[in-house]
Amino acid sequence: QGLLSLQTLKIYGCEGLKEIPEWIDGFTSLRNLFIYNCPKLMPLPKQIGNLPNLETIQIRGCPGAFAEWWEDPTIPDSPLKHVAAEMRWESRCSSSRDYFSCYKYRKA
């Protein structure tokens, strides 16, 4: 906490990481979030949708991070619902039993 000017957050190979804290919405300058190879990671908290400058979310190798709102941000309770409408998110997602990969970004 307290990193208000943080623009890019990269998390790699944190095998014990289970969740991203709800206070991530305090990173109001965050533009890019990359999370790779964190096999125990659960879906991101809904507060992720409160990040006003977020442009890219990329998750790979985190099979537990899959959430339905990745594929359809318009579903009820999606943290990206208002962002998807206002910022026109596009995504490429794929998942299987052992692997989840998603890349979300704002259309220009």
C-alpha positions in Angstrom: 0.0 0.0 0.0 1.1 3.6 -0.4 2.4 3.2 -4.0 0.1 5.8 -5.5 2.2 6.5 -8.6 2.7 2.8 -9.5 1.9 2.4 -13.2 2.9 -1.2 -13.9 2.7 -4.2 -11.5 4.3 -7.5 -12.6 4.0 -10.6 -10.4 5.9 -13.7 -11.6 6.2 -17.2 -10.2 4.6 -16.6 -6.8 3.6 -20.2 -6.1 2.1 -19.4 -2.7 0.1 -16.3 -3.8 -3.6 -17.0 -3.3 -5.2 -13.6 -3.8 -4.6 -10.1 -4.8 -5.6 -7.9 -1.9 -8.8 -5.8 -2.1 -6.8 -2.7 -1.5 -5.4 -2.9 -5.0 -7.9 -0.2 -5.9 -5.6 2.2 -4.0 -3.2 2.0 -6.9 -5.0 4.7 -8.8 -2.2 5.3 -11.3 -1.9 1.6 -12.3 -2.1 1.1 -16.0 -0.7 -2.4 -16.5 -1.2 -5.6 -14.4 0.7 -8.7 -15.4 0.5 -11.9 -13.4 2.2 -15.1 -14.5 2.7 -18.6 -13.1 0.9 -18.2 -9.8 -0.9 -21.6 -9.7 -2.9 -20.9 -6.4 -4.2 -17.5 -7.4 -8.0 -17.1 -7.2 -10.0 -14.7 -9.3 -9.1 -11.0 -8.9 -11.1 -9.0 -6.4 -13.9 -6.9 -7.7 -12.1 -3.8 -6.7 -10.0 -4.2 -9.9 -12.8 -2.5 -11.7 -12.2 0.7 -9.6 -8.8 1.4 -11.2 -9.5 4.4 -13.4 -6.3 4.2 -15.5 -6.1 0.4 -16.0 -5.4 -0.4 -19.6 -4.0 -3.9 -19.6 -4.6 -7.0 -17.5 -2.7 -10.1 -18.5 -2.8 -13.4 -16.6 -1.1 -16.6 -17.6 -0.5 -19.9 -15.9 -2.9 -19.2 -13.1 -5.7 -21.7 -13.6 -7.6 -20.7 -10.5 -7.8 -17.1 -11.6 -10.5 -17.7 -14.2 -13.8 -15.9 -13.6 -16.8 -15.7 -16.0 -16.5 -12.0 -16.2 -13.2 -12.3 -18.1 -15.1 -13.6 -21.1 -18.2 -11.5 -20.6 -17.6 -8.3 -18.6 -21.3 -7.4 -19.0 -22.6 -10.1 -16.7 -24.1 -8.9 -13.4 -21.5 -8.4 -10.6 -18.6 -8.1 -13.1 -16.0 -5.8 -11.7 -15.3 -4.6 -15.2 -18.9 -4.0 -16.1 -18.8 -0.2 -16.0 -15.2 -0.1 -17.4 -16.2 -2.4 -20.3 -19.0 0.0 -21.3 -17.0 3.2 -20.9 -13.6 2.1 -22.0 -14.5 -0.6 -24.6 -12.5 -3.5 -23.3 -11.4 -6.2 -25.7 -10.0 -9.5 -24.6 -8.5 -12.7 -25.6 -9.0 -15.4 -23.1 -8.5 -19.2 -23.1 -8.8 -21.7 -20.3 -8.6 -25.3 -19.7 -8.5 -27.4 -16.6 -4.8 -26.7 -15.9 -4.3 -23.4 -17.7 -5.9 -20.0 -17.8 -4.6 -17.1 -20.0 -6.3 -13.8 -20.5 -5.2 -10.5 -22.0 -7.6 -7.6 -21.6 -6.9 -4.2 -23.0 -8.7 -1.0 -23.9 -9.5 -0.3 -27.5 -8.0 2.8 -28.9 
